[in-house]
Amino acid sequence: MAYRIRRVDYFYTNVRDEPGQAYSLLKQLADVGCSLLAFAAVPFGPSLTQLTIFPADTPQLVESARRSGMELDGPYPALLVNGDDQLGALAAIHEKLLRASVNVYASTGVTDGGGAFGYVIYVKLEDFERSAKALNV
């Protein structure tokens, strides 16, 4: 199975649960040339949405946030997998983590419908180096 796994940083920020909040943040990042590897938005309580930002360039995101007054929580480490969408690809990755006694506490994946997939793996900070070693990262 052909796939690539790399270490990435991610950050959280909370916004009001209102139309246009994610757009405003994404537009602001695009305007300063901040490229993203991944992005997620999930409800966080009754009136907030938590945005998870995976920058291609961590220092650039941190500097952009500082200049704009954006509050970021992070960076935190995660693993980003990109590869050929083949049956069993995720199972093979999880098997390696299982053998290393690493618990995946969250993950998100998607295919592009054209034969490729992306997958974000979140592990506890104390398990990160062990998971990276198990996956040869």
Secondary structure as the mmCIF struct_conf table of DSSP 4:
data_model
#
loop_
_struct_conf.conf_type_id
_struct_conf.id
_struct_conf.beg_label_comp_id
_struct_conf.beg_label_asym_id
_struct_conf.beg_label_seq_id
_struct_conf.end_label_comp_id
_struct_conf.end_label_asym_id
_struct_conf.end_label_seq_id
STRN STRN1 TYR A 3 ARG A 16
BEND BEND1 ASP A 17 GLU A 18
TURN_TY1_P TURN_TY1_P1 PRO A 19 GLY A 20
HELX_RH_AL_P HELX_RH_AL_P1 GLN A 21 ASP A 31
TURN_TY1_P TURN_TY1_P2 VAL A 32 GLY A 33
STRN STRN2 LEU A 36 PRO A 43
BEND BEND2 GLY A 45 SER A 47
STRN STRN3 LEU A 48 PRO A 55
BEND BEND3 ALA A 56 ASP A 57
HELX_RH_AL_P HELX_RH_AL_P2 THR A 58 SER A 68
TURN_TY1_P TURN_TY1_P3 GLY A 69 GLY A 69
STRN STRN4 ASP A 73 ASP A 84
TURN_TY1_P TURN_TY1_P4 LEU A 87 GLY A 88
HELX_RH_AL_P HELX_RH_AL_P3 ALA A 89 ARG A 99
TURN_TY1_P TURN_TY1_P5 ALA A 100 SER A 101
HELX_LH_PP_P HELX_LH_PP_P1 VAL A 102 ASN A 103
STRN STRN5 VAL A 104 THR A 111
BEND BEND4 GLY A 113 GLY A 115
STRN STRN6 ALA A 116 VAL A 123
HELX_RH_3T_P HELX_RH_3T_P1 LEU A 125 ASP A 127
HELX_RH_AL_P HELX_RH_AL_P4 PHE A 128 ALA A 134
TURN_TY1_P TURN_TY1_P6 LEU A 135 ASN A 136
#
